[in-house]
Amino acid sequence: MSKSRISMPDGFTPTGHVLRDSPIAHIPTAMEALVTLYPAVWFDGPLSPAELEMVRLRNAHAVGCVYCKAARYDIAREDGLDEDKVALISRATPDSDLSAREQLILAYTDAYLNDPESLAEDVKQALLAELGTEGVAHLAIALGIFNGTSRGAVAFGGMPEEDLPVIPMAVPV
């Protein structure tokens, strides 16, 4: 395991909440905003939990967040995301076994993660036609949050060297 580069605040007592127990606890106002925003992304938008989990996991693989790759949110599993589909989205390119909608969502995710200007105009138009403006906004906000939290986790250090087994969990609320 890599050495953590950020220690928890003096007098910190773990809560069991994945966000509250992260180094963001150093900035309580930001932590509380994130704790409010994170479940809103999962419960208050047009993308399904399975679609959001696909985006979160694609990001986790790109960023190399061992914890993020292992986590599986219960609402995504209840929404039909199984490990066979997770294996498809972990690949470098979207798989033809994914629906056209899922492939569009992952195309946006890949462009965001690798080169935001690379998203072709026809893909942008197809994404808008499929998700609508609200859906694209939901996708962008969710991906920004997933990317920021996972990059922070990796940058803070303390990551295991090896992949972890799947860890089922609830969305932190």
Backbone bond lengths (Angstrom), bond angles and torsions (degrees), N, CA, C in turn:
res aa  C-N    CA-C-N  psi(-1)  N-CA   C-N-CA  omega(-1)  CA-C   N-CA-C  phi
1 M - - - 1.441 - - 1.525 107.50 -
2 S 1.339 115.13 137.21 1.456 118.65 177.22 1.526 109.12 -72.37
3 K 1.328 115.50 153.76 1.461 120.59 -179.00 1.526 109.39 -75.80
4 S 1.310 115.94 134.91 1.455 121.01 177.84 1.519 108.97 -67.60
5 R 1.331 116.26 135.05 1.456 121.38 -178.87 1.526 112.29 -93.54
6 I 1.312 116.84 -9.45 1.468 120.95 -179.21 1.524 107.90 -131.52
7 S 1.312 115.66 126.22 1.461 119.05 177.13 1.524 108.86 -93.36
8 M 1.280 115.50 162.74 1.463 120.95 179.83 1.529 108.73 -76.88
9 P 1.335 116.79 157.38 1.467 120.05 -179.82 1.528 111.75 -58.94
10 D 1.333 115.82 151.85 1.466 120.24 176.05 1.521 109.91 -55.43
11 G 1.325 116.08 138.25 1.455 121.27 178.66 1.515 114.18 75.93
12 F 1.339 117.75 9.15 1.463 121.35 -178.10 1.525 110.49 -67.39
13 T 1.320 116.61 133.95 1.461 123.47 175.13 1.525 107.78 -118.57
14 P 1.340 118.75 120.31 1.467 120.56 179.60 1.530 112.03 -56.45
15 T 1.324 114.73 143.31 1.462 121.21 -178.22 1.524 113.00 -107.15
16 G 1.339 116.58 -16.31 1.457 120.32 -173.75 1.518 112.17 87.59
17 H 1.314 117.48 1.52 1.469 123.02 179.23 1.529 107.69 -98.66
18 V 1.328 116.84 121.70 1.453 121.51 -172.07 1.533 112.86 -58.08
19 L 1.323 118.96 -36.15 1.460 120.91 179.60 1.529 111.78 -81.78
20 R 1.318 116.95 -43.68 1.476 120.31 -179.33 1.533 111.87 -65.98
21 D 1.327 117.06 -25.64 1.463 121.21 -178.82 1.525 112.41 -93.73
22 S 1.315 117.74 12.50 1.459 121.33 178.36 1.532 109.68 -97.94
23 P 1.310 117.63 169.00 1.465 119.65 179.81 1.529 114.68 -59.28
24 I 1.315 118.47 -13.44 1.465 119.31 175.95 1.531 110.84 -63.43
25 A 1.338 116.99 -13.52 1.467 121.08 176.41 1.532 111.52 -59.13
26 H 1.325 117.03 -18.32 1.469 120.81 176.25 1.526 111.41 -65.08
27 I 1.321 117.81 -22.31 1.469 122.38 -178.11 1.532 106.88 -124.06
28 P 1.318 117.55 82.44 1.472 121.37 -172.34 1.526 114.71 -55.09
29 T 1.316 118.56 -38.82 1.465 119.96 -179.07 1.524 110.73 -64.93
30 A 1.320 117.17 -43.85 1.465 120.84 177.51 1.520 110.47 -65.93
31 M 1.329 116.51 -39.35 1.462 119.99 179.34 1.527 110.43 -61.51
32 E 1.323 117.24 -45.35 1.461 120.06 -179.08 1.528 111.10 -64.51
33 A 1.338 116.97 -37.95 1.469 120.02 177.33 1.530 110.20 -63.25
34 L 1.331 117.14 -43.12 1.461 120.83 179.21 1.526 111.11 -66.85
35 V 1.319 117.13 -39.46 1.459 121.31 179.08 1.530 110.50 -62.99
36 T 1.315 117.50 -31.48 1.470 121.77 176.22 1.526 111.08 -78.79
37 L 1.314 116.71 -41.99 1.464 121.88 -175.75 1.530 112.30 -70.24
38 Y 1.319 117.59 -40.87 1.466 120.77 -173.51 1.532 112.77 -56.91
39 P 1.335 119.69 -51.84 1.470 117.82 178.33 1.525 112.70 -68.12
40 A 1.325 118.08 -28.82 1.466 119.83 177.58 1.521 110.18 -60.91
41 V 1.326 117.08 -38.16 1.464 120.95 177.91 1.527 110.13 -62.70
42 W 1.323 116.57 -39.78 1.465 120.54 -176.46 1.523 113.37 -77.95
43 F 1.322 117.56 -32.34 1.461 120.12 -171.17 1.521 115.16 -109.68
44 D 1.340 118.40 -13.18 1.463 120.37 -170.77 1.528 114.36 -124.49
45 G 1.308 118.94 40.04 1.458 120.17 179.36 1.513 111.62 -144.72
46 P 1.316 116.78 171.03 1.463 120.41 -175.79 1.532 115.69 -76.40
47 L 1.330 118.67 -19.50 1.458 119.05 177.77 1.523 109.81 -76.20
48 S 1.310 116.40 144.64 1.460 121.03 -179.03 1.530 110.31 -76.41
49 P 1.325 117.27 159.47 1.465 119.73 175.77 1.533 112.43 -57.52
50 A 1.327 118.25 -38.11 1.467 120.27 178.90 1.528 110.33 -64.07
51 E 1.327 117.22 -41.11 1.472 120.15 178.79 1.523 110.85 -65.46
52 L 1.321 116.98 -42.76 1.462 120.23 178.37 1.526 111.24 -63.45
53 E 1.307 116.72 -40.28 1.468 120.34 179.54 1.527 110.42 -65.83
54 M 1.327 116.97 -36.65 1.472 119.62 175.89 1.531 110.18 -60.36
55 V 1.314 116.39 -44.14 1.463 121.39 179.15 1.531 110.19 -64.49
56 R 1.326 115.96 -46.02 1.466 120.07 -178.83 1.529 111.40 -60.97
57 L 1.329 116.17 -42.42 1.463 119.71 -179.23 1.527 112.01 -72.26
58 R 1.326 117.79 -36.85 1.467 120.20 176.85 1.530 109.05 -61.58
59 N 1.328 116.11 -43.13 1.460 121.31 176.51 1.529 110.64 -61.96
60 A 1.334 117.30 -45.31 1.465 121.08 -178.12 1.519 111.42 -57.99
61 H 1.329 116.61 -40.43 1.463 120.35 178.90 1.530 110.67 -68.29
62 A 1.312 116.97 -40.96 1.469 120.50 -179.78 1.525 111.46 -65.33
63 V 1.328 116.66 -39.53 1.461 121.92 -176.99 1.534 111.50 -82.05
64 G 1.331 116.62 -26.77 1.457 120.87 -178.67 1.520 113.28 83.97
65 C 1.324 116.81 29.88 1.464 121.28 178.59 1.530 108.66 -83.89
66 V 1.314 116.21 105.82 1.460 122.17 -175.95 1.526 110.79 -61.03
67 Y 1.332 116.92 -43.72 1.468 119.91 179.75 1.528 110.93 -65.04
68 C 1.330 116.21 -43.58 1.473 120.63 -178.30 1.527 111.24 -64.18
69 K 1.336 116.84 -37.42 1.465 120.15 178.90 1.516 111.68 -66.54
70 A 1.319 117.13 -30.63 1.461 121.01 -176.81 1.528 112.95 -82.64
71 A 1.321 116.57 -29.31 1.469 120.17 -176.31 1.521 110.83 -68.77
72 R 1.336 116.01 140.64 1.463 122.76 173.22 1.512 107.45 -133.57
73 Y 1.319 116.99 115.61 1.455 120.34 -179.23 1.520 110.71 -75.77
74 D 1.319 114.42 133.52 1.466 121.52 -175.98 1.528 112.30 -58.00
75 I 1.334 118.10 -37.92 1.467 118.90 -177.35 1.527 111.67 -67.48
76 A 1.323 118.01 -28.29 1.465 120.66 176.50 1.522 110.46 -72.45
77 R 1.310 116.13 -39.81 1.465 119.83 176.44 1.527 110.52 -64.10
78 E 1.332 116.34 -43.01 1.468 120.88 177.57 1.526 110.90 -63.54
79 D 1.325 116.63 -26.58 1.462 122.49 179.61 1.531 111.91 -84.78
80 G 1.347 117.42 -0.08 1.459 120.72 174.08 1.514 116.66 108.01
81 L 1.327 118.55 0.64 1.462 119.48 178.80 1.523 109.04 -78.77
82 D 1.334 115.50 116.28 1.459 119.76 179.92 1.529 109.52 -113.90
83 E 1.314 116.44 174.73 1.467 120.99 -175.81 1.527 112.91 -67.25
84 D 1.330 118.31 -25.22 1.466 119.87 175.33 1.530 110.28 -64.02
85 K 1.332 116.28 -42.79 1.462 119.62 178.20 1.522 110.66 -70.73
86 V 1.322 117.03 -36.81 1.466 120.19 176.95 1.532 109.49 -58.45
87 A 1.322 117.05 -40.67 1.470 120.18 178.43 1.529 111.02 -61.95
88 L 1.324 117.18 -36.31 1.469 120.27 178.54 1.524 111.56 -66.79
89 I 1.318 117.54 -40.47 1.466 119.78 -175.39 1.522 112.18 -80.65
90 S 1.321 117.64 -11.89 1.459 120.60 178.19 1.523 111.84 -79.74
91 R 1.315 117.07 -12.08 1.463 121.28 -179.69 1.520 111.04 -71.76
92 A 1.314 115.42 164.73 1.466 120.74 -176.70 1.529 112.88 -67.44
93 T 1.321 117.40 -30.36 1.466 120.00 -179.90 1.521 109.38 -128.40
94 P 1.336 116.55 150.28 1.466 118.55 178.20 1.530 111.25 -56.73
95 D 1.291 115.66 142.47 1.452 122.95 -175.89 1.526 110.44 -94.60
96 S 1.323 116.39 145.79 1.466 120.91 -179.57 1.519 112.47 -67.24
97 D 1.349 117.70 -14.37 1.454 120.03 176.35 1.528 112.48 -77.36
98 L 1.328 116.12 -7.16 1.462 120.48 175.54 1.523 108.71 -86.05
99 S 1.311 116.76 153.44 1.464 120.27 177.86 1.533 109.69 -66.97
100 A 1.315 116.34 162.56 1.465 120.57 178.01 1.529 109.74 -58.90
101 R 1.325 117.13 -39.96 1.470 121.57 178.70 1.529 110.61 -61.90
102 E 1.326 116.37 -46.56 1.465 120.35 179.28 1.524 111.38 -63.18
103 Q 1.327 116.92 -39.44 1.463 120.05 178.21 1.525 111.42 -64.31
104 L 1.339 116.97 -39.14 1.468 120.19 176.86 1.530 110.88 -64.13
105 I 1.312 116.27 -44.02 1.467 120.66 179.55 1.528 110.16 -60.78
106 L 1.317 117.25 -42.89 1.462 120.14 179.57 1.527 111.85 -72.84
107 A 1.327 118.49 -30.55 1.468 120.67 175.54 1.523 109.64 -63.08
108 Y 1.335 116.67 -43.15 1.464 120.54 176.25 1.529 110.30 -62.98
109 T 1.331 115.94 -45.38 1.462 121.12 -179.86 1.524 110.60 -57.85
110 D 1.331 116.92 -46.97 1.458 120.94 -179.59 1.527 111.65 -63.76
111 A 1.328 116.84 -41.54 1.466 119.66 178.34 1.531 109.83 -62.53
112 Y 1.320 116.74 -46.12 1.469 121.57 178.84 1.531 110.29 -56.11
113 L 1.312 116.35 -45.56 1.462 121.28 -174.82 1.525 113.05 -75.00
114 N 1.322 117.64 -29.84 1.461 120.49 -171.69 1.518 114.57 -109.48
115 D 1.317 117.29 -45.14 1.460 121.39 -177.56 1.524 108.14 -164.90
116 P 1.321 117.63 91.48 1.465 120.51 -174.31 1.525 114.84 -54.73
117 E 1.318 117.30 -27.91 1.462 119.16 179.46 1.524 112.96 -79.43
118 S 1.341 117.00 -5.27 1.467 120.34 -175.44 1.520 113.97 -82.96
119 L 1.324 118.49 -8.06 1.461 120.41 -178.43 1.527 109.16 -69.51
120 A 1.324 115.86 115.26 1.461 121.76 -176.12 1.528 110.99 -63.95
121 E 1.305 116.19 149.89 1.466 121.78 -177.59 1.524 111.54 -59.35
122 D 1.339 117.90 -39.11 1.464 119.30 179.55 1.528 111.55 -66.55
123 V 1.335 117.17 -32.63 1.460 120.87 177.21 1.537 109.51 -71.04
124 K 1.327 117.20 -40.66 1.471 120.56 176.48 1.524 110.43 -58.28
125 Q 1.326 116.61 -45.82 1.459 120.60 -178.83 1.529 111.20 -66.10
126 A 1.322 116.77 -41.09 1.474 120.65 178.18 1.528 110.63 -64.81
127 L 1.325 116.28 -38.90 1.463 121.11 178.85 1.530 110.41 -64.16
128 L 1.318 117.26 -44.84 1.468 121.05 177.28 1.523 111.46 -63.74
129 A 1.325 116.43 -39.99 1.464 119.83 179.48 1.529 111.00 -66.03
130 E 1.319 116.43 -37.72 1.472 121.22 -177.61 1.526 112.72 -78.93
131 L 1.331 117.34 -44.87 1.463 121.15 -173.18 1.520 113.92 -101.29
132 G 1.313 117.08 -21.97 1.456 120.60 -173.00 1.520 110.31 75.13
133 T 1.306 116.08 169.93 1.465 120.81 -178.78 1.522 111.56 -61.19
134 E 1.333 116.79 -42.08 1.464 120.42 -179.54 1.528 111.06 -63.64
135 G 1.327 117.05 -40.80 1.459 120.57 179.68 1.518 112.37 -66.86
136 V 1.337 116.79 -40.44 1.464 119.95 177.92 1.526 109.96 -65.75
137 A 1.336 116.66 -40.57 1.465 119.78 177.49 1.530 110.37 -62.98
138 H 1.331 117.17 -42.66 1.467 121.64 177.98 1.524 110.27 -59.99
139 L 1.320 116.36 -45.00 1.458 121.98 178.50 1.528 110.92 -59.97
140 A 1.330 116.67 -46.62 1.462 120.56 -178.03 1.528 111.81 -64.49
141 I 1.330 116.52 -43.65 1.470 120.10 -179.93 1.524 110.54 -65.58
142 A 1.331 116.77 -46.13 1.467 120.53 -179.84 1.524 110.61 -60.22
143 L 1.314 116.52 -47.16 1.462 120.28 -178.24 1.526 110.89 -63.88
144 G 1.323 117.30 -39.39 1.461 119.78 177.24 1.521 112.09 -60.54
145 I 1.327 116.09 -42.30 1.467 120.32 179.06 1.525 110.50 -68.19
146 F 1.330 117.13 -46.69 1.463 120.33 179.73 1.531 110.45 -59.60
147 N 1.323 116.01 -44.37 1.460 120.85 -177.53 1.527 110.90 -66.54
148 G 1.314 116.72 -44.64 1.463 119.63 -179.63 1.521 113.09 -64.02
149 T 1.323 116.85 -43.83 1.463 119.15 -178.55 1.530 111.40 -70.29
150 S 1.327 117.55 -37.93 1.465 118.55 -179.32 1.527 111.47 -73.10
151 R 1.325 117.64 -38.66 1.470 119.58 176.62 1.525 110.33 -64.69
152 G 1.323 115.80 -39.29 1.460 118.79 176.32 1.513 111.30 -61.61
153 A 1.323 117.01 -43.82 1.468 120.71 179.68 1.526 111.07 -60.21
154 V 1.323 116.94 -42.68 1.461 120.33 179.43 1.527 110.16 -68.04
155 A 1.327 117.21 -44.02 1.465 121.10 -178.35 1.527 112.27 -66.60
156 F 1.352 117.52 -32.27 1.458 120.49 179.22 1.526 111.61 -67.52
157 G 1.323 116.81 -22.38 1.462 120.68 -179.66 1.517 111.15 85.99
158 G 1.320 114.94 -177.30 1.449 121.05 -179.87 1.517 113.67 85.00
159 M 1.342 116.88 14.05 1.471 121.37 179.75 1.525 110.31 -79.08
160 P 1.322 117.11 139.82 1.465 119.48 171.58 1.534 110.11 -62.32
161 E 1.297 115.93 152.56 1.472 121.08 179.26 1.529 111.15 -76.50
162 E 1.319 116.63 -29.62 1.470 122.69 -176.48 1.523 109.90 -108.09
163 D 1.345 115.76 155.56 1.459 119.56 174.21 1.522 109.86 -62.41
164 L 1.314 115.35 151.39 1.459 122.47 178.74 1.526 109.70 -100.17
165 P 1.330 117.80 159.98 1.468 119.26 172.37 1.531 109.11 -68.06
166 V 1.307 115.70 163.04 1.467 120.98 177.96 1.525 109.53 -59.06
167 I 1.344 114.97 135.03 1.460 121.91 -179.07 1.536 108.20 -120.04
168 P 1.335 118.00 99.67 1.462 119.51 176.86 1.534 110.06 -67.48
169 M 1.324 117.06 138.84 1.458 121.05 178.75 1.515 111.15 -157.61
170 A 1.305 114.46 162.87 1.461 120.63 175.03 1.527 109.13 -87.20
171 V 1.330 115.92 153.55 1.452 119.92 173.13 1.525 107.27 -60.41
172 P 1.345 117.51 129.61 1.466 118.04 -179.35 1.533 111.54 -65.77
173 V 1.307 115.52 123.48 1.468 121.00 178.27 1.510 110.67 -122.63
